[in-house]
Amino acid sequence: MTIRGLFLGLFLLSNLLLSACGGSGHTATSMPFASASDSGAALSSTYVPAGSGDWPLFVYPQAGDPNVDTTRSITWTAANNARAYELQIGTTLGGNDVFDSGVITATSVAMPPLPASVVLYARVRAILNGWGDASPDGHWSRGSYTKFRTDDQTPASTFTNVATGKTLPAGAPVEWSASPLAVGYRLVVTGAILGNKASWGIPNDSGVIHTTHVFIRALSNAKVTATLYTIYLNRTVSTQVAFTVAGGTPGFAGQYEFGKELTGEIRAMADRDNQPYGGTILAEIVNGSGSSVANCTLFTAVLLQLIQESRVGLTARSLGIGLRDDGYDTHELVEVLDDISNRWVTLDPTFGLVSLRADGTPATSGEISAAARAQTWSALTFEFLTPAGSFYANDYYIDYPLLFMIIETPDETGLVQAPPASLAAYFDSLPLPFTGATATFSLKCSSGYSSAAADLNGVANTLPCSGSDQLTQSFLADDIQATDAGSSVAWRLRRFTF
């Protein structure tokens, strides 16, 4: 049995029904490597972006284009059920200091005057039939992103913690600056011969990667030369440095801290509505999945890929968890093995956090589950890994620890422990009809009924019931009117931590 469902997120404008994160597993793939001699091909005028037709997707310019033709129009695909669009361009992500089209009906805009010598960030949103023109506070709903330059500046990234003649500290990765328009990197390391011994012994070619940190394994005081290739859409450029490696590898504490850094970086690759920023590895994987929004399975896939690309040495796997055992309200995250204590602890890129025990030790999924089942909330603390802090957990429709009520076996063949006999302790039971503050609800089916019919915020719905409590799927509502005898009670999900 699998407990994975489909993540829609908390902020829904046209669909009240909720189901938490999951979906079918995704195998991450890397883009092909362009050699240093490749010049790249011109962007096709018939290029059609991958992704969902429910979002406007940039046709031109593509994310990462370093030489935009300013005689061409900025274009995007038409989105299903859209009545209008808005395009913004800025010198910062999400900015509009360069251009704002206002609300328009066209799917293209003549290229406005654009500054040179800077990276430009553009975004477009669809305004659906029935929606108002205003952008909801803090959101860019049905939005897509791209970034580009009007000049052809494609500099090589530069090493930040190694230099000619210097020594890389023991257990530290080789690091370099991120290039805003780069679509990938490649690190090739070669070693000298010290006496009659090779100075190092791991594969010396990273292949195409999307992280700016790589751990290399070398003998103590080995002299090596690192060549870094920065890969753009139209060319590859390189830089080189010779240095000494102190040797040694990080222990789990260092590996875990690095895993937290990657977790925060990945959360920052998407906006608050989980729409990925153009030119990120998250956007590449999301678009390749046929979606335009990152669900937790895709956040997890990116973290697993970057852990592997960085060669940090963490043993990592994905794990399915959830509130219920009926396919609703589920989630997926990453577990990494603490090889000192032989415990699997969690990293959650969807929420940009890690879970800790009260003493600050990284928590296992079982420890989080035990605290949630016992409602011992003081047994848990959380560390937030992005400037957004607790926002993603606060904004989610389920209180985060409740997602650990059920834990799937790593091979997805069953559950680690039996589900709770009832979830009643995590809900408030309210008679219908109900009118009040917007919250997360399920309907409880009456005895002998397999479904419940109700108007949810004025929209008629008939929902099947399942699970030991005979509940319907979750939904957001502030007005519930039962329309048949299938249910006279709504269960409102409680929040205990966030």
C-alpha positions in Angstrom: 0.0 0.0 0.0 1.2 3.5 -0.7 0.1 6.6 1.2 1.2 9.0 -1.5 -1.3 11.5 -2.8 -1.2 14.7 -4.8 0.0 18.0 -3.2 -2.1 21.0 -4.1 -1.0 23.3 -1.3 -2.9 25.5 1.1 -3.5 28.4 -1.2 -6.4 27.3 -3.5 -8.5 29.9 -5.3 -10.8 27.7 -7.3 -10.7 24.2 -5.8 -11.6 23.6 -2.2 -10.6 19.9 -2.0 -7.2 19.2 -0.5 -4.9 16.3 -0.7 -1.3 16.5 0.7 1.9 15.9 -1.1 3.1 12.9 -3.0 2.3 11.4 -6.4 4.2 8.7 -8.3 7.9 8.5 -7.7 10.2 10.6 -9.9 13.6 9.7 -11.2 15.7 12.8 -11.5 17.8 13.2 -14.7 20.5 15.6 -15.5 20.9 17.7 -18.6 23.5 16.6 -21.2 26.9 18.1 -20.7 28.1 20.7 -23.2 31.8 20.5 -23.8 34.0 23.6 -23.5 34.1 23.8 -27.3 30.4 23.7 -27.8 28.9 27.0 -28.9 25.3 26.0 -28.4 22.4 26.3 -30.9 20.1 29.3 -31.4 16.9 29.2 -29.5 14.1 27.8 -31.6 11.2 30.1 -32.5 8.9 27.0 -32.3 10.1 26.0 -28.8 7.2 24.8 -26.6 7.9 24.5 -22.9 7.0 21.5 -20.9 4.6 21.8 -18.0 0.9 22.1 -17.3 -1.5 23.9 -19.7 -3.1 25.5 -16.6 -0.1 27.8 -16.3 1.3 30.4 -18.7 4.8 29.2 -19.6 7.5 31.3 -21.1 8.3 30.5 -24.8 10.8 33.4 -25.1 13.1 34.2 -23.5 14.1 30.8 -22.0 15.4 30.8 -18.5 19.2 31.2 -18.7 19.3 32.9 -22.1 22.4 35.2 -22.0 21.8 37.0 -25.3 18.2 38.0 -25.7 17.2 39.3 -29.1 15.5 42.6 -28.1 13.7 42.8 -31.5 11.6 39.8 -30.5 8.5 39.8 -28.3 8.4 38.3 -24.9 5.9 35.4 -25.4 4.3 32.7 -23.3 1.7 30.0 -23.8 -2.0 30.5 -23.2 -3.3 29.1 -20.0 -6.5 27.1 -19.7 -9.5 29.2 -18.5 -7.4 32.4 -18.4 -9.1 35.7 -19.3 -6.0 37.9 -18.8 -2.3 38.0 -17.9 0.3 40.2 -16.3 4.0 40.4 -17.1 6.6 41.9 -14.8 10.3 42.4 -15.3 12.8 43.5 -12.6 16.4 43.5 -11.6 15.6 41.2 -8.6 13.5 38.1 -8.4 9.9 39.0 -8.4 10.6 42.7 -9.1 8.9 45.0 -11.5 11.3 48.0 -11.4 12.0 47.5 -15.1 8.5 46.8 -16.6 4.9 46.0 -15.6 2.4 45.3 -18.3 -0.6 45.6 -16.1 -3.6 43.4 -16.9 -3.6 42.4 -20.6 -5.3 39.8 -22.7 -2.4 39.1 -25.1 0.2 36.3 -24.7 3.0 38.4 -25.9 4.5 41.9 -25.2 6.9 43.8 -27.5 10.3 43.8 -25.8 10.4 47.0 -23.7 13.6 49.0 -23.2 15.8 46.8 -21.1 19.0 47.5 -19.2 22.3 45.8 -20.2 25.0 44.4 -18.0 22.5 42.9 -15.5 20.5 39.7 -15.0 16.8 40.4 -15.6 14.0 38.4 -13.9 10.6 38.1 -15.5 7.4 36.5 -14.4 3.9 36.2 -15.9 0.7 35.2 -14.2 -2.7 34.1 -15.5 -5.9 35.6 -14.3 -8.6 33.0 -14.6 -12.3 33.5 -15.4 -14.0 34.5 -12.2 -10.9 35.9 -10.6 -10.4 39.6 -9.8 -7.5 41.5 -11.4 -5.6 42.1 -8.2 -2.8 39.8 -7.2 -3.6 38.2 -3.8 -1.3 39.6 -1.1 2.1 37.9 -1.3 1.1 35.5 -4.0 1.7 35.3 -7.8 -1.0 32.8 -8.5 -0.7 30.7 -11.7 2.8 32.3 -12.2 5.9 31.2 -14.1 9.4 32.7 -14.0 12.4 33.2 -16.3 15.7 35.0 -16.2 18.0 36.4 -18.9 20.4 39.0 -20.1 20.4 41.3 -23.1 24.1 41.1 -23.4 26.3 38.0 -24.0 28.2 38.1 -20.7 28.8 34.5 -19.5 31.5 34.6 -16.9 33.1 31.6 -15.4 32.1 31.0 -11.8 35.0 31.5 -9.4 36.2 29.3 -6.6 35.4 30.8 -3.2 37.3 28.7 -0.7 40.4 27.5 -2.6 43.1 29.5 -4.3 46.5 28.8 -5.9 48.9 27.7 -3.3 46.4 27.5 -0.5 45.1 24.5 1.4 41.5 23.2 1.4 40.6 22.6 5.1 40.1 19.0 6.2 36.5 17.8 5.6 35.5 20.9 3.6 34.0 20.8 0.1 35.3 22.7 -2.9 33.0 25.6 -3.3 32.4 28.3 -6.0 30.1 31.2 -6.7 26.8 30.5 -8.3 26.4 32.1 -11.7 22.8 33.4 -12.1 22.3 32.1 -15.7 24.3 28.9 -15.4 22.3 25.8 -16.2 24.9 23.5 -14.7 28.5 23.0 -13.6 31.2 20.3 -14.0 34.2 19.9 -11.7 37.2 17.9 -12.9 40.0 17.3 -10.4 43.4 15.8 -11.2 46.2 14.9 -8.8 50.0 14.9 -8.7 52.1 12.0 -7.9 53.9 12.2 -4.5 56.8 9.8 -4.5 55.4 6.6 -6.0 51.9 7.0 -4.6 48.9 8.5 -6.3 47.8 11.5 -4.3 44.1 10.7 -4.4 41.7 8.0 -5.4 38.1 8.9 -6.2 36.5 9.5 -9.6 37.8 12.9 -10.7 34.9 14.1 -12.9 31.6 15.2 -11.3 29.7 15.2 -14.6 27.0 17.8 -15.0 25.8 18.9 -11.6 23.6 21.7 -10.1 25.2 22.3 -6.8 28.1 24.7 -6.0 29.8 22.4 -3.5 31.6 19.2 -4.1 33.5 17.1 -1.6 36.6 15.5 -2.9 38.4 12.5 -1.4 42.1 12.9 -1.3 45.1 11.8 0.7 46.4 14.2 3.3 48.4 17.1 1.8 47.7 16.0 -1.7 48.4 18.5 -4.5 45.5 18.7 -6.9 44.3 20.8 -9.8 40.6 21.6 -10.1 39.0 22.7 -13.4 35.5 24.2 -13.0 33.2 24.4 -16.1 30.3 26.8 -16.0 27.6 25.7 -18.4 25.4 28.2 -20.2 22.7 27.6 -22.8 25.0 28.8 -25.6 28.6 28.0 -24.3 30.7 26.5 -21.6 33.5 28.5 -19.9 36.1 27.3 -17.4 38.5 28.4 -14.7 41.3 26.4 -13.0 43.1 26.4 -9.7 45.9 24.3 -8.1 45.8 23.8 -4.3 46.6 21.4 -1.5 44.0 19.2 0.1 44.4 18.7 3.9 42.5 15.4 3.6 39.9 13.9 5.8 36.1 13.6 5.4 33.3 15.2 7.4 31.7 13.1 10.1 27.9 12.8 10.3 27.5 16.2 12.2 29.2 18.0 9.3 27.3 16.0 6.7 24.0 16.7 8.4 24.8 20.5 8.5 25.6 20.4 4.8 22.3 18.5 4.2 20.4 21.3 6.0 22.1 23.8 3.8 21.0 22.0 0.7 17.5 21.6 2.1 17.2 25.4 2.6 18.6 26.1 -0.9 16.0 23.8 -2.5 13.1 25.4 -0.6 14.3 28.8 -1.9 14.0 27.5 -5.5 10.2 28.0 -5.5 7.8 30.8 -4.5 5.3 30.5 -1.7 2.8 28.7 -3.9 5.5 26.1 -4.8 5.9 27.4 -8.4 9.6 26.9 -9.2 11.8 29.7 -10.3 13.0 29.4 -13.9 16.6 28.2 -14.4 16.7 26.1 -11.2 17.1 22.3 -11.1 13.7 22.2 -9.3 12.1 23.9 -12.3 13.8 21.4 -14.7 12.5 18.4 -12.8 9.0 19.9 -12.2 8.6 20.8 -15.9 9.9 17.3 -16.9 7.2 15.8 -14.7 4.5 17.4 -16.7 3.6 19.8 -13.9 4.2 23.5 -13.2 4.1 23.3 -9.4 6.5 21.4 -7.2 5.0 18.8 -4.9 6.8 17.1 -2.1 7.9 14.2 -4.2 9.7 16.6 -6.5 11.3 18.6 -3.7 12.5 15.3 -2.3 13.8 14.2 -5.7 15.9 17.4 -6.0 17.4 17.0 -2.5 18.3 13.4 -3.1 19.9 14.4 -6.4 22.0 17.3 -4.9 23.1 15.1 -2.0 24.5 12.7 -4.6 26.0 15.4 -6.8 27.8 17.0 -3.9 29.5 13.7 -2.8 28.9 14.6 0.8 28.7 11.0 1.7 25.2 11.0 3.3 23.1 7.8 3.0 19.7 9.2 2.0 16.3 7.9 1.0 12.8 9.2 0.6 10.0 8.4 3.1 6.3 8.6 2.9 4.3 9.8 5.9 0.7 11.0 6.5 -2.2 11.8 8.7 -4.4 9.0 7.4 -4.1 5.6 5.9 -6.7 6.1 3.1 -4.5 8.0 0.6 -5.4 11.5 1.8 -3.3 14.0 3.7 0.1 12.5 3.0 3.6 13.8 2.6 7.1 12.8 1.5 10.5 13.9 2.8 14.1 12.8 3.0 15.7 10.6 5.7 19.5 10.5 6.2 21.4 7.9 8.2 23.3 9.0 11.3 25.9 6.3 11.1 27.1 7.1 14.7 23.8 6.4 16.4 22.4 4.2 13.5 19.3 6.4 13.4 17.5 7.8 10.3 16.8 11.5 10.8 14.8 13.8 8.6 15.3 16.7 6.2 12.2 18.4 4.7 12.8 20.6 1.6 9.1 21.2 1.0 8.7 23.0 4.3 12.4 24.1 4.6 12.8 22.7 8.1 14.3 19.9 10.2 12.6 18.3 13.2 14.5 18.0 16.5 13.9 16.4 19.8 13.6 18.7 22.9 17.3 18.4 23.5 18.1 19.7 20.0 19.1 16.3 18.6 17.8 15.5 15.1 14.6 13.6 15.4 13.6 10.4 13.6 10.2 10.0 11.9 9.3 7.5 14.7 10.1 10.0 17.4 8.0 12.7 15.7 5.2 10.2 15.3 5.4 9.1 18.9 5.2 12.8 20.1 2.2 13.5 17.8 0.3 10.3 18.8 0.8 11.2 22.5 0.3 14.9 21.9 3.5 15.6 23.7 4.3 18.7 21.7 7.1 19.8 24.1 9.1 16.8 22.9 9.6 18.5 19.5 11.3 21.6 18.3 11.9 22.7 14.7 14.8 24.5 12.9 13.8 26.6 9.9 16.3 26.8 7.1 15.2 29.8 5.0 14.5 33.5 5.7 10.8 32.6 5.5 11.1 30.9 8.9 8.0 29.0 9.9 5.9 30.4 7.1 5.5 27.2 5.1 4.5 25.2 8.1 2.2 27.9 9.4 0.6 28.3 6.0 0.0 24.6 5.4 -3.5 23.2 5.9 -2.3 20.4 8.3 -0.3 21.1 11.5 3.1 19.7 10.5 3.6 17.1 13.2 0.2 15.5 12.3 1.7 14.4 9.0 3.7 11.8 11.0 0.7 9.9 12.4 1.4 7.2 9.7 4.9 6.2 8.5 5.3 4.1 5.4 8.0 1.5 5.2 11.0 2.7 3.0 10.1 0.1 0.4 6.5 1.4 0.3 5.1 -2.1 0.9 3.2 -1.2 4.1 3.2 0.8 7.3 5.7 0.9 10.1 3.0 0.7 12.7 -0.8 0.4 12.7 -2.8 3.6 12.2 -4.4 5.1 15.3 -7.8 3.5 16.0 -9.3 6.9 15.6 -8.2 10.5 14.7 -11.0 12.1 16.8 -8.5 13.6 19.2 -7.1 15.7 16.4 -10.4 17.2 15.2 -13.2 19.2 16.7 -16.7 17.8 15.9 -19.1 20.5 14.7 -22.8 20.1 13.8 -24.0 21.3 10.4 -24.7 23.8 9.0 -21.5 25.6 9.8 -20.4 29.2 9.1 -17.2 30.7 10.5 -13.5 31.2 9.9 -11.9 29.3 7.1 -10.4 26.1 8.3 -9.6 22.5 7.2 -12.6 20.1 7.4 -13.7 16.6 6.6 -17.3 15.4 6.7 -18.1 12.4 8.8 -20.4 10.0 7.1 -23.6 9.0 8.9 -23.9 5.3 9.8 -24.8 3.3 6.8 -23.7 5.9 4.3 -20.6 5.7 2.1 -20.6 9.3 1.0 -21.8 12.7 2.1 -23.2 15.5 0.1 -22.9 19.2 1.1 -22.5 22.7 -0.4 -19.0 23.8 0.4 -18.7 27.6 0.2 -21.8 27.4 -2.1 -20.4 24.7 -4.4 -22.2 21.3 -4.4 -20.0 18.3 -3.6 -20.6 14.6 -3.0 -17.6 13.0 -1.3 -16.9 9.4 -0.5 -15.9 8.4 3.0 -13.1 6.1 4.0 -10.8 5.1 6.9 -11.6 4.0 10.4 -13.4 7.3 11.1 -15.4 7.3 7.9 -14.2 10.7 6.9 -14.3 12.4 3.5 -11.3 14.0 1.9 -10.1 17.3 3.5 -11.3 20.6 2.2 -11.0 24.3 3.1 -14.3 26.1 3.8 -16.0 28.8 5.8 -19.5 27.7 5.0 -20.8 24.1 5.0 -24.4 23.2 4.3 -25.4 19.5 4.3 -27.6 18.5 1.4 -28.5 14.9 2.2 -28.6 12.6 5.2 -25.1 11.3 4.6 -23.6 13.7 7.1 -24.8 16.1 9.8 -21.3 16.6 11.3 -18.1 18.2 10.1 -14.8 17.5 11.7 -12.5 20.5 11.8 -8.7 19.7 12.0 -7.0 21.1 15.0 -3.6 22.8 15.1 -1.2 22.2 18.0 2.2 23.5 17.0 1.9 25.8 14.0 
